[in-house]
Amino acid sequence: MIARFSPFALLLAALLSAPVAAADPVVDAPDGAVRGVQERDMRVFRGIPYAQPPVGERRWRAPAALPRWDGTRDTTKFGAACMQPKPRGPSIYAWDLPAMSEDCLSLNVWAPQNAKGAPVFVWIHGGALSSGSGADPLYDGSALARRGMIVVTINYRLGMFGWFAHPALSAEAPDHVSGNYGLLDQVAALEWVKRNIAAFGGDAGNVTIAGESAGALSVMYLMAAPPARGLFHKAIAESGYMVSAPALREAINGMVPAEAQGVDLAARLGVADLAALRALPAADIAEKARATGYFPFPNVDGKVVPRQLVDTFDKGEQAPVPMLAGFNSGEIRSLRFLLPKPPADAAAYEAAIRAGYGEFADLFLARYPAKAIEQSMLAATRDAMYGWTSERLASDQAALGQGAYLYFFDHGYPATEEWNLHGFHAAELPYVFGTATRTPPLWPKIPDNLAERKLSEAMGDYWASFARAGWPRAKGWPDWPAYADNRGFLHIADVPRAGHNLLPGTAALHEAVVCRRRAAGNIAWNWNVGVISPPLPPKAAGCQ
């Protein structure tokens, strides 16, 4: 006998047997309740505001606290990217940006389902302080968060909106300084983490700040900034550059003061007072400021940035926290705009090096020989900017008695070899975040094979272990030696390998050059490397 069921009974049975969708997660945080989305085992909250919108009269002011909001805020979509100029042409780093707005001070949280007292990983995006967003798919925090962390990515003001200094802005500010608004935004985001992250399952007493390129630059400035002290407990700097910065009002290191740069920029924009500047459309500012050649950068104001980074670290005044730092073998392969025009031949190359490096010329030429001009120029700029900075960070933190770990990312795959981009700038990011399938459209495609996945798993584990406990470990892979152990480092090529004494003598050579330039007081130590180096200043006290 065949059983008969009514259509209603069949529908009811189907509904009862269907998997139950997880309810949208709601967190009642001190700053206000938020509703996110459940993505597998991950609670994700996007576009949480952490400060008042810096618009109108708040343009070019320090970020202001946002009062607790009523009700439950929807945080299922990313907030707007901060204002930035549109990309000028094809780039391996370029995304189709989401909506842009000055109202952009938001952050995103990835929290494991049952997180409680979890370490917190706060990511600061790169982009030369002029582009990028915490919403870039490359920075999706899911894979890292599944290692038992809370991952937070942030937006901060960019370009002229984040770094513009001007005498009138300084005059109206309570501390009589201006610029550095993007850095203050980052501090405000960390203050939000301190107040609110426990509600998401995080430990506000175990926060790691991390970033790449301009994000790593930001990490260093946060380590030096008094307002950021105590808001984080570990630091990761990937491809950071400890270059000279302008002072707010003084002409130092051959650089125009930041306020004077601001006066000139305002004149180029055709406005003369703050009211007119604040009335300019945001999109016009983003595009026109770039057209003037304006380059955003922190300034030494004596308050937020007490002194040059290198001076702060020399004095041991930076945050005494464990440090993980490193750089990539092919940094400049994707940043060739940093290179000057090559000399006509080997003789011209050698002559330029001898004119610029004086008694250090033989040491320079031994490392960067005239017989291979292109490779020498790529390596010299890499080592002077990123290599020297990474080793200095590791050395200075080790001198404070903190755990310090150095890496050298030297990994390639078929697409990078075909395009001559082996170990290019930022190439480590999809391995750290586990986002090989979420790279920008023109990024060299990472093969989907076991070797690439295993390398990504190892790097994610090392980074998560450091954020959790202050030392990088990955099960099944070599222990990462501390820098204090005979200049220990991790060489990340086809697989991670422990090593000692990376590029012997190279960091010392560039330290000696920087020391002479600092002592002279009228020379920057930025991208003036190799054949465009100014003549080496005479030996000074404390320098080789």
Long-range contacts (C-beta under 8 A, 24 or more apart in sequence): 24-76, 26-72, 27-199, 27-200, 28-199, 29-195, 29-196, 29-199, 29-200, 30-68, 30-195, 30-196, 30-199, 31-66, 31-68, 31-69, 31-192, 31-195, 31-196, 32-68, 32-69, 32-70, 32-73, 33-71, 33-72, 33-73, 34-72, 34-73, 34-74, 34-75, 35-72, 35-73, 35-74, 35-75, 35-76, 36-75, 36-76, 36-109, 37-76, 39-142, 40-142, 41-112, 41-113, 41-146, 42-110, 42-111, 42-112, 42-113, 42-142, 42-145, 42-146, 43-109, 43-110, 43-111, 43-112, 43-113, 43-200, 44-108, 44-109, 44-110, 44-111, 44-142, 45-75, 45-108, 45-109, 45-111, 45-200, 46-75, 46-76, 46-77, 46-78, 46-79, 46-108, 46-135, 47-75, 47-77, 47-78, 47-79, 47-106, 47-108, 48-73, 48-75, 48-79, 48-106, 48-107, 48-108, 48-109, 48-192, 49-79, 49-105, 49-106, 50-105, 50-106, 50-107, 50-154, 50-188, 50-189, 50-191, 50-192, 51-105, 51-185, 51-188, 51-189, 51-192, 52-105, 53-102, 53-103, 53-105, 54-102, 54-103, 54-105, 54-157, 54-161, 54-181, 54-185, 55-102, 55-103, 56-278, 57-278, 59-102, 59-161, 59-277, 59-278, 60-161, 60-164, 60-166, 60-169, 60-178, 60-181, 60-274, 60-277, 60-278, 61-173, 61-181, 62-173, 62-181, 62-184, 63-105, 63-181, 63-184, 63-185, 63-188, 65-188, 78-106, 78-108, 78-133, 78-134, 78-135, 79-104, 79-106, 79-135, 79-155, 80-104, 80-106, 81-132, 81-133, 81-135, 81-155, 82-133, 82-155, 82-156, 82-157, 82-158, 82-161, 82-162, 83-157, 83-158, 83-159, 83-161, 83-282, 83-283, 83-285, 83-286, 84-127, 84-130, 84-131, 84-132, 84-158, 84-159, 84-286, 85-130, 85-131, 85-159, 85-286, 85-287, 85-289, 85-290, 86-287, 87-131, 90-442, 91-440, 91-442, 92-334, 92-421, 92-424, 92-440, 92-442, 92-443, 92-444, 93-127, 93-334, 93-426, 93-440, 93-443, 94-440, 94-441, 94-442, 95-133, 95-136, 95-137, 95-440, 95-441, 97-133, 98-133, 98-135, 100-283, 100-286, 101-282, 102-161, 102-282, 104-155, 104-157, 105-155, 105-156, 105-157, 105-185, 105-188, 105-189, 106-134, 106-154, 106-155, 107-134, 107-152, 107-153, 107-154, 107-155, 107-189, 107-192, 108-134, 108-135, 108-141, 108-152, 108-153, 108-154, 109-141, 109-150, 109-151, 109-152, 109-197, 109-200, 110-140, 110-141, 110-142, 110-144, 110-145, 110-150, 110-151, 110-152, 111-145, 111-150, 111-200, 111-201, 111-202, 112-145, 112-146, 112-148, 112-149, 112-150, 112-201, 114-201, 115-148, 115-150, 115-200, 115-201, 115-202, 116-201, 117-201, 117-202, 117-203, 118-148, 118-149, 118-150, 118-201, 118-202, 118-203, 119-148, 119-149, 119-150, 119-202, 119-203, 119-206, 119-207, 119-208, 119-467, 119-468, 120-149, 120-150, 120-152, 120-193, 120-197, 120-202, 120-203, 120-204, 120-206, 120-207, 120-208, 120-467, 121-149, 121-150, 121-151, 121-152, 121-208, 121-210, 121-463, 121-464, 121-467, 122-152, 122-153, 122-154, 122-189, 122-190, 122-193, 122-207, 122-208, 122-209, 122-210, 122-232, 123-151, 123-152, 123-153, 123-154, 123-210, 123-211, 123-215, 124-154, 124-156, 124-186, 124-209, 124-210, 124-211, 124-215, 124-218, 124-219, 125-153, 125-154, 125-211, 125-212, 125-214, 125-215, 126-211, 126-212, 126-213, 126-214, 126-215, 126-216, 126-426, 127-158, 127-213, 127-214, 128-213, 128-214, 128-295, 128-296, 129-158, 129-159, 129-162, 129-163, 129-182, 129-214, 129-217, 129-218, 129-296, 129-297, 130-158, 130-159, 130-290, 130-295, 130-296, 131-158, 132-158, 132-214, 137-435, 137-438, 137-439, 138-429, 138-430, 138-433, 138-435, 138-438, 138-439, 138-440, 139-429, 139-433, 139-435, 140-433, 140-435, 140-438, 141-433, 142-434, 143-433, 143-434, 143-435, 143-460, 144-432, 144-433, 144-434, 144-460, 144-463, 144-464, 147-460, 147-461, 147-464, 148-464, 148-468, 149-464, 149-467, 149-468, 150-197, 150-200, 150-201, 150-202, 152-189, 152-193, 152-197, 154-185, 154-186, 154-189, 155-185, 156-182, 156-183, 156-185, 156-186, 156-189, 156-218, 157-181, 157-182, 157-185, 158-182, 158-296, 159-285, 159-286, 159-289, 159-290, 159-294, 159-296, 160-265, 160-285, 160-286, 160-289, 160-294, 160-296, 161-282, 161-285, 161-286, 162-296, 163-296, 163-297, 163-298, 163-299, 164-262, 164-265, 164-296, 165-248, 165-258, 165-259, 165-261, 165-262, 165-299, 165-301, 166-259, 166-262, 166-263, 166-266, 166-274, 166-277, 167-259, 167-262, 167-263, 168-273, 168-274, 169-262, 169-274, 170-248, 170-259, 172-274, 175-303, 177-248, 177-301, 177-302, 177-303, 177-304, 178-248, 178-258, 178-259, 178-262, 178-301, 179-248, 179-258, 179-262, 179-298, 179-299, 179-301, 180-298, 180-299, 180-301, 180-304, 180-305, 182-218, 182-296, 183-218, 183-221, 183-222, 183-225, 183-298, 183-304, 183-305, 184-227, 184-304, 186-218, 186-222, 186-228, 187-222, 187-225, 187-227, 187-228, 187-231, 190-222, 190-228, 190-231, 190-232, 191-231, 193-231, 194-231, 205-233, 206-233, 206-467, 206-468, 207-231, 207-232, 207-233, 207-234, 208-232, 208-233, 208-234, 208-235, 208-236, 208-466, 208-467, 209-234, 209-235, 209-236, 210-235, 210-236, 210-237, 210-238, 210-463, 210-467, 211-236, 211-237, 211-238, 212-238, 212-239, 212-426, 212-428, 212-429, 213-238, 213-239, 213-240, 213-241, 213-425, 213-426, 216-240, 216-241, 216-325, 217-241, 217-298, 220-309, 220-318, 220-393, 221-298, 221-305, 221-309, 222-319, 223-312, 223-318, 223-319, 223-321, 224-305, 224-306, 224-307, 224-309, 224-312, 224-313, 224-317, 224-318, 224-319, 225-304, 225-305, 226-303, 226-304, 226-306, 227-304, 228-319, 229-319, 232-319, 232-321, 233-321, 233-322, 234-321, 234-322, 234-323, 234-324, 234-466, 234-467, 234-470, 235-319, 235-321, 235-322, 235-323, 235-324, 236-323, 236-324, 236-325, 236-463, 236-466, 236-467, 237-323, 237-324, 237-325, 237-389, 237-390, 237-393, 238-325, 238-326, 238-327, 238-428, 238-429, 238-432, 239-326, 239-327, 239-328, 239-331, 239-386, 239-390, 239-425, 239-426, 240-325, 240-386, 240-389, 240-390, 240-393, 241-385, 241-386, 241-389, 242-309, 242-310, 242-313, 242-388, 242-389, 242-392, 242-393, 243-385, 243-524, 243-525, 243-526, 243-527, 244-308, 244-310, 244-524, 244-525, 244-526, 245-297, 245-298, 245-299, 245-300, 245-305, 245-308, 245-309, 246-297, 246-299, 246-300, 247-299, 247-300, 247-301, 248-299, 248-300, 248-301, 248-302, 252-300, 252-521, 252-522, 253-308, 253-517, 253-518, 253-521, 253-522, 253-523, 253-524, 253-525, 254-522, 254-523, 254-524, 255-524, 257-299, 258-299, 258-301, 261-294, 265-289, 265-292, 265-294, 268-292, 308-518, 310-392, 310-514, 310-518, 313-392, 313-393, 313-396, 314-396, 316-396, 316-399, 316-400, 318-396, 318-397, 318-400, 320-397, 320-400, 320-401, 320-402, 321-397, 321-402, 322-397, 322-402, 322-403, 322-404, 322-405, 322-466, 322-470, 322-471, 323-393, 323-394, 323-397, 323-402, 323-403, 323-404, 323-405, 324-404, 324-405, 324-407, 324-463, 324-466, 324-472, 325-389, 325-390, 325-393, 325-394, 325-404, 325-405, 325-406, 325-407, 326-390, 326-406, 326-407, 326-408, 326-409, 326-489, 326-490, 327-382, 327-386, 327-387, 327-389, 327-390, 327-408, 327-409, 328-382, 328-386, 328-408, 328-409, 328-410, 328-423, 328-424, 328-425, 328-426, 328-427, 328-428, 329-382, 329-408, 329-409, 329-410, 329-422, 329-423, 330-378, 330-382, 330-412, 330-416, 330-421, 330-422, 330-423, 330-424, 330-425, 330-427, 331-381, 331-382, 331-385, 331-386, 331-423, 331-424, 331-425, 332-377, 332-378, 332-381, 332-382, 332-425, 333-378, 333-420, 333-421, 333-422, 333-423, 333-424, 333-425, 334-421, 334-424, 334-425, 334-426, 335-425, 338-381, 338-385, 338-527, 339-377, 339-378, 339-381, 340-377, 340-530, 340-531, 340-532, 342-373, 342-374, 342-377, 342-531, 343-373, 343-531, 346-370, 346-371, 346-373, 349-373, 349-376, 349-531, 352-530, 352-531, 352-532, 352-533, 353-530, 353-531, 353-533, 355-535, 356-530, 356-531, 356-532, 356-533, 356-534, 356-535, 356-536, 357-513, 357-533, 357-536, 358-535, 358-536, 359-536, 360-509, 360-512, 360-513, 360-536, 363-505, 363-509, 364-509, 364-530, 367-505, 367-506, 367-509, 368-530, 376-530, 377-530, 377-531, 380-529, 380-530, 381-527, 381-529, 381-530, 383-503, 383-506, 383-507, 383-510, 384-510, 384-513, 384-529, 384-530, 385-527, 385-529, 387-503, 387-506, 387-507, 387-510, 388-506, 388-507, 388-510, 388-511, 388-514, 391-483, 391-487, 391-502, 391-507, 392-507, 392-511, 394-483, 395-483, 397-483, 398-482, 398-483, 398-484, 403-470, 403-471, 403-482, 404-482, 404-483, 404-484, 405-466, 405-471, 405-472, 405-480, 405-482, 405-483, 405-488, 405-489, 405-490, 406-483, 406-487, 406-488, 406-489, 406-490, 406-502, 407-480, 407-489, 407-490, 407-491, 407-492, 408-489, 408-490, 408-491, 408-492, 408-499, 408-502, 409-492, 410-491, 410-492, 410-493, 411-455, 411-492, 411-493, 411-494, 413-444, 413-446, 413-447, 413-452, 414-447, 415-444, 415-445, 415-446, 416-444, 418-444, 419-444, 428-459, 428-492, 430-456, 431-455, 431-456, 431-459, 431-460, 432-456, 432-459, 432-460, 432-463, 433-460, 434-460, 451-494, 454-495, 455-492, 455-494, 455-495, 455-496, 458-495, 458-496, 459-492, 459-496, 462-490, 462-496, 512-543, 512-544, 515-540, 515-542, 515-543, 515-544, 516-540, 516-543, 519-543
